[in-house]
């Protein structure tokens, strides 16, 4: 689970970097990324206008909270980039628990919003959402590599 989560985070970061050169100033074009993701997911889920009206505010709330957790995890990872400095056993224990807690928090958030999605979408569409997110990340990776052909 932890390896999958770490891989997912890495893929998301790579996906964000895909659009880094979209703007002339070299900055990430978040609005373009967001619009492409919304279109991709809406199409993959075949959301009705009524479903979309209820789904997108909840999904955007999830994305915001997920981003906050990612930023916290990034801060932890940055503290480990140059290796682990000398600390007391108590400090190592505290850091290890902080790292583990970041994965737990991510899992709790996914579980919480899975239940919210199940209240507003049919179960099949909830599963299609997870597939669409995975396929969108793969689409971005193919785009980044310059290979826009779908995987077979």
C-alpha positions in Angstrom: 0.0 0.0 0.0 2.8 2.4 0.9 4.7 1.7 -2.3 1.5 2.3 -4.3 0.9 5.5 -2.5 4.4 6.7 -2.9 4.3 5.8 -6.6 1.0 7.7 -6.9 2.5 10.8 -5.4 5.5 10.6 -7.7 3.3 10.2 -10.7 1.2 13.2 -9.6 4.3 15.3 -9.3 5.5 14.2 -12.7 2.1 14.9 -14.1 2.2 18.5 -12.8 5.7 18.9 -14.4 4.2 17.9 -17.7 2.6 21.2 -18.1 5.6 23.3 -16.9 6.4 24.6 -20.3 2.8 25.2 -21.4 3.1 28.9 -20.7 5.6 31.2 -22.4 7.1 32.2 -19.0 7.7 28.5 -18.2 5.3 28.5 -15.3 2.9 25.6 -14.7 -0.5 26.4 -16.3 -2.7 25.1 -13.6 -5.9 26.3 -15.2 -5.2 24.3 -18.4 -4.3 21.2 -16.4 -7.5 21.5 -14.3 -9.7 22.0 -17.4 -8.1 19.0 -19.1 -8.6 16.9 -16.0 -12.2 17.9 -15.6 -13.0 17.2 -19.2 -11.2 13.8 -19.0 -13.0 12.7 -15.8 -16.4 14.1 -16.9 -16.1 12.1 -20.1 -14.9 8.9 -18.5 -17.7 8.9 -15.9 -20.3 10.1 -18.4 -21.5 12.5 -15.7 -25.0 13.9 -16.2 -25.3 17.7 -15.6 -27.1 16.9 -12.3 -24.3 14.5 -11.2 -21.6 17.0 -12.3 -23.2 19.8 -10.3 -23.1 17.7 -7.1 -19.8 15.8 -7.8 -17.4 18.6 -8.8 -17.6 20.6 -5.6 -16.9 17.5 -3.5 -14.1 16.4 -5.8 -12.5 19.8 -5.7 -12.7 19.8 -1.9 -11.0 16.5 -1.9 -8.3 17.7 -4.3 -7.7 20.7 -2.0 -7.2 18.6 1.0 -5.1 16.1 -0.9 -2.9 19.0 -2.0 -2.4 20.1 1.6 -1.4 16.6 2.6 1.0 16.4 -0.4 2.6 19.7 0.7 3.1 18.4 4.3 4.6 15.2 2.9 6.8 17.2 0.6 8.2 19.1 3.6 9.0 15.8 5.3 10.7 14.5 2.2 12.7 17.7 1.8 14.0 17.2 5.3 15.3 13.8 4.3 16.8 14.8 0.9 20.4 15.2 2.1 20.2 12.1 4.3 19.2 11.9 7.9 21.1 14.2 10.2 22.2 13.0 13.6 19.3 13.0 16.0 18.4 11.4 19.3 16.4 8.2 19.2 13.5 10.2 20.5 13.7 12.5 17.5 14.1 9.6 15.1 11.0 8.0 16.6 9.1 11.2 16.3 10.1 11.6 12.6 9.2 8.0 11.8 5.8 8.5 13.3 5.3 11.7 11.4 6.1 9.9 8.1 3.8 7.0 8.9 1.1 9.4 10.0 1.3 11.2 6.6 0.4 7.9 4.9 -2.4 7.2 7.4 -3.8 10.7 6.9 -3.8 10.2 3.1 -5.6 6.8 3.5 -8.2 8.4 5.8 -8.9 11.2 3.3 -9.4 8.7 0.5 -11.7 6.6 2.6 -13.7 9.7 3.7 -14.2 10.9 0.2 -14.9 7.5 -1.2 -17.9 7.4 1.1 -19.0 10.9 0.0 -18.7 9.8 -3.7 -20.8 6.7 -3.0 -23.6 9.0 -1.6 -23.6 11.2 -4.8 -22.7 8.8 -7.6 -23.6 5.2 -8.5 -20.9 2.7 -7.2 -19.9 1.9 -10.8 -19.1 5.6 -11.4 -17.0 5.8 -8.2 -14.9 2.9 -9.5 -14.7 4.6 -12.9 -13.5 7.7 -11.2 -10.5 5.8 -9.8 -9.8 4.3 -13.2 -10.1 7.7 -14.8 -7.6 9.3 -12.4 -5.2 6.5 -13.1 -5.7 6.7 -16.9 -5.4 10.5 -16.8 -2.0 10.2 -15.0 -0.9 7.7 -17.6 -2.1 10.0 -20.4 0.0 12.8 -18.9 3.0 10.6 -18.7 2.6 9.5 -22.3 2.2 13.2 -23.3 5.3 14.1 -21.3 7.3 11.4 -23.1 5.9 12.6 -26.4 4.0 9.3 -27.0 0.3 10.2 -27.2 -0.7 6.7 -28.3 -2.7 4.8 -25.7 -1.2 1.8 -24.0 -2.2 -1.5 -25.5 
